[in-house]
Amino acid sequence: MQKEIVVPVIIEAVRKAGNLFLQDYKKNTIPTDKTDLLRQLKTIDERCLKLLEDEINPYYPEIPFLGEEFDFEGQASAINTDDYWLCDFMDGAIQYLQHINGWTINLVLIRNGQPNFSVIFDPIANEMFWAMPGKGAFMNGKSIKPGTKKDSSIMVAVFEYGHQENGIKALNEKTGTAVTRLLDHFGVVRNYGPHGLQLAYVGAGRIDVFYQEGQDAYNWLAGMLIAKEAGADVLTTDGKQWTWGDDSLLVTSPGTANLLFETIADQQNDPS
């Protein structure tokens, strides 16, 4: 029988992990070669995993942790087990190592092949986002909702890109086209770093559009559940409802995606 998730237990575990990294923030030597970069990234992963396991395993010893962010084939679908924790040990680890703000601790429970609980903690801002299906989305205990802007000229859109993999041809070109598409339709286009946090920001009304080409499910799932439960639209970049395995993601405030597609259609139908 699957155990009910006790939200405060998981939130406190993620908070402890984030605050421990915050204590050491800007104390590392910024990497100057790839070997050192990979070594420091591995240290972050191992340390974060141990911290979370030590806090969570006493309550849920039967639920394993998975953190294969670079397993692109594995991201195409959920693995064949009832429950597992999918952990992006530090979303924005490059920023952390470079002494730049914009890193979070993300954790999502996959239950029966679907996200069942997710949490994102931003230690610098001291903001804790979490969501469960059917229960809404929250930031520091308060319910969050997407924005209500109608004027695209004042909307904030962000683009993202994943770790380049050989299996997707011309992904750089698709990303470039995506950026142009956003610049043509929205007043402000940015990239703020962590995938999950930017998706949570859509749920909180801070960002209006999140757009990414390519397969990046492990980076998306925690923030996607938060955005969805807050009331955001979760689609592919061609307007279909997103399902695990799709190789693009478009998350917007309600109805904003329709505005984007209608504008594109009008431009395509304009003979001038």
C-alpha positions in Angstrom: 0.0 0.0 0.0 1.4 3.4 -1.0 1.9 5.8 1.9 0.3 9.2 2.1 2.8 12.0 1.7 3.2 14.1 4.8 3.9 17.5 3.2 5.6 19.2 6.1 8.2 16.4 6.4 9.3 16.7 2.8 9.2 20.5 2.8 11.4 20.6 5.9 13.9 18.1 4.3 14.2 20.2 1.2 14.5 23.4 3.3 17.4 21.9 5.3 19.2 20.8 2.1 18.8 24.3 0.6 19.9 26.1 3.7 23.0 24.0 4.1 24.1 24.9 0.5 23.3 28.5 1.3 25.8 28.5 4.1 28.5 27.6 1.7 27.3 29.8 -1.2 30.2 31.8 -2.9 32.8 30.0 -0.8 33.9 27.5 -3.6 36.6 28.3 -6.1 34.9 29.0 -9.5 35.9 26.1 -11.8 38.5 27.0 -14.5 38.5 23.7 -16.4 36.0 21.0 -17.3 37.5 18.4 -14.9 37.1 20.7 -12.0 33.6 21.7 -13.1 32.4 18.1 -13.3 34.1 17.3 -10.0 32.3 20.1 -8.2 28.9 19.3 -9.9 29.3 15.7 -8.7 30.1 16.8 -5.2 26.9 18.9 -5.2 24.8 16.0 -6.4 26.3 13.5 -3.9 25.9 15.9 -0.9 22.4 16.9 -1.8 21.3 13.3 -2.3 22.7 12.3 1.1 21.0 15.2 2.8 17.7 14.3 1.4 18.0 10.6 1.9 19.0 11.1 5.6 15.9 13.3 6.1 13.3 11.4 4.0 14.2 7.7 4.1 13.3 7.3 7.8 9.7 8.1 6.8 9.6 6.5 3.3 12.4 3.8 3.2 10.6 2.0 0.3 10.7 5.0 -2.1 14.0 5.2 -4.1 15.7 8.3 -5.3 16.4 8.9 -9.0 18.5 11.8 -10.3 19.5 10.9 -13.8 19.2 14.4 -15.3 21.3 13.5 -18.3 19.5 10.2 -19.1 17.8 11.6 -22.2 16.2 8.3 -23.3 15.0 7.7 -19.8 13.2 11.0 -19.8 10.8 9.8 -22.5 8.6 8.1 -19.9 8.2 7.2 -16.3 10.2 4.2 -15.1 8.4 1.0 -14.3 8.0 1.3 -10.5 5.1 2.5 -8.4 6.8 5.3 -6.5 10.1 7.1 -6.8 11.6 10.5 -5.9 12.9 12.4 -9.0 15.4 14.9 -7.7 17.2 17.6 -9.6 19.7 17.9 -6.8 20.4 21.5 -7.6 18.6 23.2 -10.5 21.0 25.9 -11.5 24.1 24.3 -10.1 26.2 26.2 -12.7 25.0 29.5 -11.2 25.9 28.2 -7.7 29.4 27.4 -8.8 29.8 30.7 -10.6 28.6 32.6 -7.5 25.4 33.8 -9.3 21.9 33.8 -7.8 19.4 31.5 -9.4 19.6 28.0 -8.0 17.1 25.8 -6.2 16.5 22.4 -4.7 13.8 20.5 -6.6 12.0 17.3 -5.6 9.1 15.5 -7.2 7.3 12.3 -6.3 6.4 10.1 -9.3 3.5 7.8 -8.3 2.0 5.4 -10.8 3.8 7.2 -13.7 2.6 10.7 -12.9 3.9 13.6 -10.7 2.1 13.3 -7.4 3.8 15.9 -5.3 6.5 18.5 -6.0 8.5 21.1 -4.1 11.0 23.8 -5.2 13.0 25.8 -2.7 14.8 29.0 -3.5 17.1 29.5 -0.4 18.2 33.0 -1.4 14.7 34.3 -1.6 13.5 31.9 1.1 10.6 30.9 -1.1 9.1 27.4 -0.9 6.8 26.3 -3.8 4.9 23.1 -3.6 1.8 21.4 -5.2 -0.2 18.2 -5.2 -2.8 17.1 -7.8 -6.2 18.5 -7.0 -5.0 20.5 -4.0 -3.6 23.6 -5.7 -0.2 25.2 -5.6 1.4 27.2 -2.8 4.3 29.5 -2.0 5.3 29.9 1.6 1.9 28.6 2.6 -0.2 30.9 0.4 -2.1 29.9 -2.6 -0.7 31.1 -5.9 -2.4 31.8 -9.3 -1.1 32.8 -12.8 -1.2 36.3 -14.1 -4.2 37.9 -15.8 -2.5 40.2 -18.4 -4.3 40.5 -21.7 -1.7 42.8 -23.4 1.2 40.8 -24.9 3.3 44.0 -25.0 3.7 43.9 -21.2 4.0 40.1 -20.8 7.2 38.5 -19.7 8.2 35.4 -21.7 11.2 33.2 -20.9 12.9 30.7 -23.2 14.9 27.7 -22.0 17.1 25.1 -23.5 18.3 21.8 -22.2 21.6 20.0 -22.3 22.4 19.4 -26.0 22.0 15.8 -27.0 23.0 14.2 -30.2 19.6 12.5 -30.7 17.8 15.8 -31.6 19.1 17.3 -34.8 19.2 21.1 -35.2 18.0 21.7 -31.6 20.1 24.9 -31.6 18.3 26.2 -34.7 14.9 25.3 -33.1 15.9 27.2 -30.0 16.9 30.2 -32.0 13.6 30.2 -33.9 11.8 29.9 -30.6 13.6 33.0 -29.2 12.7 35.0 -32.4 9.1 33.8 -32.1 8.9 35.1 -28.5 10.6 38.4 -29.4 8.0 38.9 -32.2 5.1 38.4 -29.9 5.9 39.5 -26.3 7.2 42.8 -24.8 9.8 41.3 -22.5 11.9 38.1 -23.3 14.3 36.8 -20.7 16.0 33.7 -19.3 16.2 33.5 -15.5 18.1 30.2 -15.1 16.4 27.4 -13.2 13.8 25.6 -15.3 11.6 24.5 -12.4 11.6 27.9 -10.7 10.7 29.7 -13.9 7.7 27.3 -14.3 6.7 28.0 -10.7 6.9 31.7 -11.5 4.3 31.2 -14.2 2.1 29.6 -11.6 2.7 32.6 -9.3 2.0 35.2 -12.0 5.6 36.5 -12.1 6.2 35.1 -15.6 3.6 34.8 -18.3 5.2 32.4 -20.8 7.7 29.6 -20.6 8.9 28.2 -23.9 11.3 25.3 -24.6 12.1 23.1 -27.5 13.7 19.6 -26.9 13.1 16.9 -24.3 13.8 18.0 -20.8 11.2 16.3 -18.6 13.4 15.8 -15.5 14.0 19.6 -15.4 10.3 20.3 -16.0 8.3 18.0 -13.9 8.6 19.7 -10.5 7.8 23.2 -11.8 5.2 21.9 -14.3 3.0 20.4 -11.5 3.2 23.6 -9.5 2.2 25.7 -12.6 -0.6 23.3 -13.6 -2.1 23.2 -10.1 -1.9 27.0 -9.9 -4.1 27.1 -13.1 -1.6 27.6 -15.9 -1.9 26.1 -19.3 0.5 23.2 -19.9 1.0 22.5 -23.6 3.6 21.6 -26.3 4.9 24.4 -28.5 2.4 23.4 -31.2 -0.5 23.8 -28.9 -1.3 20.2 -27.8 -1.8 19.1 -24.2 1.6 18.1 -22.9 2.1 14.5 -22.0 5.3 12.8 -20.7 7.5 12.1 -23.7 6.7 15.2 -25.7 9.8 17.0 -26.9 8.7 20.6 -26.2 6.9 22.6 -23.5 4.9 25.8 -23.5 3.4 26.9 -20.1 1.5 30.1 -20.0 -1.1 32.0 -18.0 -4.6 31.0 -18.9 -5.4 31.7 -22.6 -2.0 33.3 -23.4 -1.0 30.4 -25.6 -4.1 30.9 -27.7 -3.1 34.6 -28.2 0.3 33.4 -29.4 -1.1 30.9 -31.9 -3.8 33.2 -33.2 -1.2 36.0 -33.8 1.0 33.5 -35.7 -2.0 32.3 -37.8 -2.9 35.9 -38.7 0.6 36.6 -39.8 0.7 33.4 -41.9 -2.6 34.3 -43.6 -1.6 37.9 -44.3 -0.6 38.0 -48.0 1.4 41.2 -47.4 
